[in-house]
Amino acid sequence: MERDEDEPQPWLPGEHLPNDARRMGLSRNVPDGAMLDFAGALDSRKTSHRLVAWVLLAAFLVPVLLTVLRLLG
């Protein structure tokens, strides 16, 4: 089976960073870029990926909500 030279190799990870993030100098080798690349690779058609997205959302929102509640209380 012959492969097209322009087709990406299956063992190389895809680049899922938005162009704005690349212009800012982010890559998957820095923590913020790695998180963006990971989140960009999630596929909403897969149930497990949706679950991971909800867990990530909770991981970022819970500390903010607790801080706001503490400030208001």
Secondary structure, DSSP 8 states (H G I E B T S, - for coil): ----TTS--TTS------HHHHHTT--TTSHHHHHHHHHHT--TTSHHHHHHHHHHHHHHHHHHHHHHHHHH-
